[in-house]
Amino acid sequence: MAKHLELNGTNVIAEHERGGSVRSLFWPWAAGNISLLALSYGSFFLGFGISFWQATFAAVIGTVASFVLVGISSLAGKRANAPTMTLSRAAFGVKGNLIPGLLSYLIFVGWETVLVSLSTLATQTVLSRVGHIDHNLSRIIGFLISAGLTIFAGVLGFQMIMKIQRWVTIATIALTVGYIALTMSKINWQQVHSIHSGNLQGFMGALIFGVTGIGLGWVNSAADYSRYLPRNSSSRGVIGWTVFGASVVPIILVIYGAMLAGSSKDLSGKIAADPIGALTTLLPTWYLIPFALVAVLGLIGNAILDLYSSGITLVSIGLPVKRHVAAAIDGVIMTIGTIYIVWIAGNFFVPFQGFLITLGVPVAVWSAIFVADVIMRKKDYAEADLFNPSGRYGSWNFNSLALIVVGSIIGWGFVTNTSASWLSWQGYFLGVIGGKNGPWAYANIGVILALVIGFIGHLLLARKSIKKQEA
């Protein structure tokens, strides 16, 4: 096992360690986004009061658009052979990168906790039905399996992840096809097509939910998986294989999930409480064990990527430990968060949506700034200066930090967050477009505004400084 332990952290990957082809990017991104949670997203999309066809368009547009951002961010890894949160120092300063680093860490921890929680709940549902095992004992078993596998692979690192993700992808696709074959008879086409079309605001809300819930959270880890590629790898290939691997299966699953949810109001209600476990109600008992396998593999494949990148991020913001130690620390935090969601919180979707909206706004600003920064740079990064506060990238880039502050303030002002009483302060600018109960209240356009502010703002404010850095 020791030979598989990755010792690289925030450093630039040595020339002799770089290899492989851009096609290898398909496996981690496919495995990280093949989760059956995407089926439940179909119900979440319809929850915005839109039709099946509107949900389909929102899923396709939101998923592909968000992963194009991930693909562009992956270019930075290929060009500098360093992790995302190391390369982000070029846009924020070596010390200033602490702010986006903390934001990224929170989004990683949140996602890995959510994914392990879902895996735990899904395993509990299956074990209770198949083995008639005590409800709480089933949860404990599911928790130990899910958290254990995630921490194991996340701590060992890149080589182990790339091996695991290939088999996770193949197994999960095969078992997912089996799920679709067994549940297709549950679709009521007449009922699905009878769902009334929603308004523009509802469609925008679903599209933005797709952006924040499917792809946007991966931008801050994109370079982590392309940094081992040779620098002469095709840039189009890096973007293309990232977008294709990450998008193709989630789009199919979201559309199919919308068909299932549109056919049964009862299923939609159950999904809000237990997004994965609710899907088992459509299956014959004999397929529950394969279902548990596909559910756990898909969710854990996703969680592994988050835990791995969160460990790197923790080191990048100054924790003086090795990457694998940081990943282990993060595993402990994830474990505590999972216990809260599974054993204390009563409803999954409410805290999940609140988490996505609240952190989604500043992360959207950071993502847009990073993508704009990658696009504007014509030369490779100066490797040594990424670790030197006195180098060309400086210690603090206050323009970029100011964009995060301004973008977050404006973004939060145009979202509605009723997920918890302590989040009700958001939406303070909605009065200019109809108020918190108006037609645009739940469209969450603040996320789009945050993206625009970050991208356009950095194009305007950083162009001269980047030219100077590259001179």
Residue pairs with C-beta under 8 A, 6 or more apart in sequence:
1 156
4 156
4 157
4 159
4 160
5 155
5 156
5 157
5 324
6 156
6 157
6 158
6 159
6 160
6 323
6 324
7 322
7 323
7 324
8 17
8 157
8 158
8 323
9 83
9 312
9 315
9 322
9 323
9 326
10 82
10 83
10 85
10 86
10 312
10 315
10 316
10 323
11 82
11 86
12 80
12 81
12 82
12 86
12 383
12 386
13 81
13 82
13 227
13 228
17 228
18 81
18 228
18 229
18 230
18 231
19 228
19 229
19 230
20 228
20 229
20 230
21 229
21 233
21 237
22 229
22 233
22 234
22 237
22 238
22 240
22 241
23 237
23 241
24 162
24 229
25 74
25 225
25 226
25 229
25 238
25 241
25 242
25 245
26 241
26 244
26 245
27 162
27 165
27 166
27 169
27 245
28 161
28 162
28 165
28 225
28 245
28 305
29 67
29 70
29 218
29 225
29 241
29 242
29 245
29 246
30 165
30 169
30 245
30 246
30 248
30 249
31 164
31 165
31 166
31 168
31 169
31 172
31 298
31 301
31 302
31 305
32 165
32 218
32 246
32 301
32 302
32 304
32 305
33 214
33 245
33 246
33 247
33 249
33 250
33 302
34 168
34 169
34 172
34 173
34 176
34 249
34 250
34 253
34 298
34 301
35 115
35 295
35 298
35 299
35 301
35 302
36 122
36 176
36 179
36 253
36 276
36 279
36 294
36 295
36 298
36 299
37 115
37 118
37 275
37 276
37 298
37 299
37 302
38 214
38 249
38 250
38 253
38 254
38 257
39 253
39 254
39 256
39 257
39 260
39 279
40 257
40 271
40 275
40 276
40 278
40 279
41 59
41 210
41 213
41 214
41 250
41 253
41 254
41 257
42 55
42 59
42 253
42 254
42 255
42 256
42 257
42 258
42 259
42 260
42 261
42 262
43 257
43 258
43 260
43 261
43 267
43 268
43 271
43 272
43 275
44 209
44 213
44 271
44 349
45 55
45 58
45 59
45 206
45 209
45 210
45 254
45 258
46 52
46 55
46 195
46 258
46 261
46 262
46 268
47 268
48 198
48 202
48 203
48 205
48 206
48 209
48 442
49 198
49 199
49 202
50 58
50 195
50 197
50 198
50 202
50 203
50 206
51 195
51 196
51 197
51 198
52 192
52 193
52 195
52 258
52 259
52 262
53 197
54 197
54 198
54 202
54 203
54 206
55 206
55 254
55 255
55 258
56 255
56 258
57 203
58 203
58 206
58 207
58 209
58 210
59 206
59 210
59 250
59 251
59 254
59 255
59 258
60 251
61 207
61 210
62 206
62 207
62 208
62 209
62 210
62 211
62 214
62 215
63 210
63 214
63 215
63 247
63 250
63 251
63 254
64 243
64 247
64 251
65 211
65 215
66 210
66 211
66 212
66 214
66 215
66 216
66 218
67 214
67 215
67 218
67 242
67 243
67 246
67 247
68 239
68 243
69 215
69 216
69 219
69 367
69 368
69 371
70 215
70 218
70 219
70 222
70 242
70 243
70 246
71 222
71 238
71 239
71 240
71 242
71 243
72 239
72 371
72 374
72 375
73 84
73 219
73 220
73 222
73 223
73 367
73 370
73 371
73 374
74 222
74 223
74 225
74 226
74 238
74 239
74 242
75 226
75 235
75 238
75 239
75 374
76 84
76 87
76 222
76 223
76 226
76 370
76 374
76 381
77 83
77 84
77 87
77 222
77 223
77 224
77 225
77 226
77 227
77 229
78 223
78 226
78 227
78 229
78 231
78 233
78 235
78 238
79 231
79 377
79 380
79 381
80 87
80 223
80 227
80 380
80 381
80 383
80 386
81 227
81 228
81 229
81 231
82 223
82 227
82 381
82 383
82 386
83 221
83 223
83 224
83 227
83 309
83 312
83 313
83 316
84 104
84 219
84 220
84 221
84 222
84 223
84 224
84 309
84 370
85 97
85 100
85 101
85 104
85 220
85 312
85 313
85 316
85 317
86 316
86 386
86 387
87 223
87 370
87 381
87 386
88 97
88 100
88 101
88 220
88 366
88 370
89 96
89 97
89 386
89 393
90 373
90 377
90 381
90 386
90 393
90 469
91 97
91 369
91 370
91 373
91 397
91 400
91 458
91 462
92 99
92 100
92 369
92 396
92 397
92 400
92 401
93 389
93 393
93 394
93 395
93 396
93 397
93 400
94 386
94 387
94 388
94 389
94 391
94 393
94 394
94 395
95 389
95 395
95 396
96 394
96 395
96 396
96 397
96 398
96 400
96 401
97 316
97 317
98 317
98 318
99 401
99 404
100 220
100 366
100 370
100 404
101 313
101 316
101 317
102 317
103 359
103 362
103 363
103 366
103 404
104 220
104 221
104 309
104 313
104 363
104 366
105 310
105 313
105 314
105 317
106 359
107 217
107 220
107 359
107 363
108 220
108 221
108 306
108 307
108 309
108 310
108 313
108 330
109 306
109 310
109 330
109 333
109 334
109 337
110 337
110 355
110 359
111 217
111 302
111 303
111 306
112 150
112 303
112 306
112 307
112 310
112 330
112 334
113 334
113 337
113 338
113 341
114 341
114 352
114 355
115 150
115 299
115 300
115 302
115 303
115 306
116 143
116 146
116 147
116 150
116 299
116 300
116 303
116 334
116 338
117 337
117 338
117 341
117 342
117 348
118 275
118 276
118 295
118 299
118 348
119 142
119 145
119 146
119 276
119 295
119 296
119 299
119 300
119 303
120 139
120 142
120 143
120 146
120 147
120 338
120 342
121 139
121 142
121 274
121 276
121 277
121 342
121 348
122 142
122 274
122 276
122 277
122 280
122 292
122 295
122 296
122 299
123 138
123 139
123 141
123 142
123 143
123 145
123 146
123 292
123 295
123 296
124 135
124 138
124 139
124 141
124 142
124 277
125 138
125 274
125 276
125 277
125 280
126 277
126 280
126 288
126 289
126 291
126 292
126 295
127 133
127 138
127 141
127 142
127 292
128 135
128 138
129 280
129 285
129 288
130 285
130 288
130 289
131 138
133 141
139 342
139 343
142 296
143 338
143 339
143 342
145 296
146 296
146 299
146 300
146 303
146 338
147 331
147 334
147 335
147 338
149 296
149 300
149 304
150 300
150 303
150 304
150 307
150 331
150 334
151 307
151 327
151 328
151 331
151 334
153 160
153 161
153 164
153 300
153 304
153 307
153 308
154 161
154 303
154 304
154 306
154 307
154 308
154 311
154 327
154 330
154 331
155 307
155 311
155 324
155 327
155 328
155 331
156 324
157 308
157 323
157 324
157 327
158 225
158 228
158 308
161 304
161 305
161 308
164 301
164 304
165 301
165 304
165 305
168 297
168 298
168 300
168 301
169 301
171 293
171 294
171 297
172 294
172 297
172 298
172 301
173 249
175 290
175 291
175 293
175 294
175 297
176 249
176 253
176 294
176 298
178 287
178 290
178 294
179 279
179 283
179 287
179 291
179 294
180 256
182 282
182 283
182 284
182 287
183 260
183 282
183 283
186 260
186 263
186 264
186 282
187 259
187 260
187 263
188 262
188 263
188 264
191 262
191 263
192 258
192 259
192 262
192 263
195 262
199 439
201 439
201 440
201 441
201 442
201 443
202 442
202 443
204 443
204 444
204 445
204 448
205 442
205 443
205 444
208 443
208 444
208 445
208 447
208 448
209 353
209 356
209 444
210 254
211 447
212 356
212 357
212 360
212 364
212 444
212 447
213 356
214 250
214 254
215 246
215 247
216 360
216 363
216 364
216 367
217 360
217 363
218 246
219 363
219 366
219 367
219 370
219 371
220 309
220 313
220 363
220 366
220 367
220 370
221 305
221 306
221 308
221 309
222 242
224 308
224 309
224 312
225 305
226 238
226 242
229 238
231 380
260 267
260 279
260 282
261 267
261 268
261 271
267 278
267 281
267 282
270 277
270 278
270 281
271 278
271 279
271 349
272 347
272 348
272 349
273 346
273 347
273 348
273 349
274 348
275 348
275 349
276 295
276 299
279 291
279 295
280 288
280 291
283 291
303 334
307 327
307 330
307 331
307 334
308 327
310 326
310 327
310 330
311 323
311 324
311 326
311 327
311 328
311 329
311 330
312 323
312 326
314 326
314 329
314 330
315 321
315 322
315 323
315 326
319 326
319 329
321 329
341 348
341 351
345 351
350 419
350 420
351 419
351 420
353 417
353 419
354 417
354 419
354 420
354 423
355 419
357 415
357 417
357 419
357 423
357 426
357 444
357 447
358 412
358 417
358 423
358 426
360 447
361 407
361 408
361 411
361 412
361 415
361 446
361 447
361 450
362 404
362 407
362 408
362 411
362 450
364 407
364 411
364 447
364 450
364 451
364 454
365 403
365 404
365 407
365 408
365 411
365 450
365 451
365 453
365 454
366 404
366 454
367 451
367 454
368 407
368 450
368 451
368 452
368 453
368 454
368 455
368 458
369 400
369 403
369 404
369 454
369 455
369 457
369 458
371 455
372 454
372 455
372 458
372 459
372 462
373 458
373 462
373 466
376 458
376 459
376 462
376 463
376 466
377 466
377 470
378 470
379 470
382 391
382 392
382 393
382 469
384 391
385 391
385 392
385 393
386 393
389 395
392 469
393 469
397 462
397 465
399 461
399 462
400 458
400 461
400 462
403 453
403 454
403 457
403 458
403 461
404 454
406 453
406 457
407 449
407 450
407 453
407 454
407 457
408 450
410 429
410 446
410 449
410 450
410 453
411 446
411 447
411 449
411 450
411 453
412 426
412 427
412 428
412 446
413 426
413 427
413 428
413 429
413 430
413 446
414 427
414 429
414 430
414 433
414 444
414 445
414 446
414 449
415 426
415 427
415 444
415 445
415 446
415 447
416 426
416 427
416 430
416 436
416 441
416 442
416 444
417 423
417 424
417 426
417 427
418 424
426 446
427 436
427 441
430 436
430 438
430 440
430 441
433 440
434 440
434 441
435 441
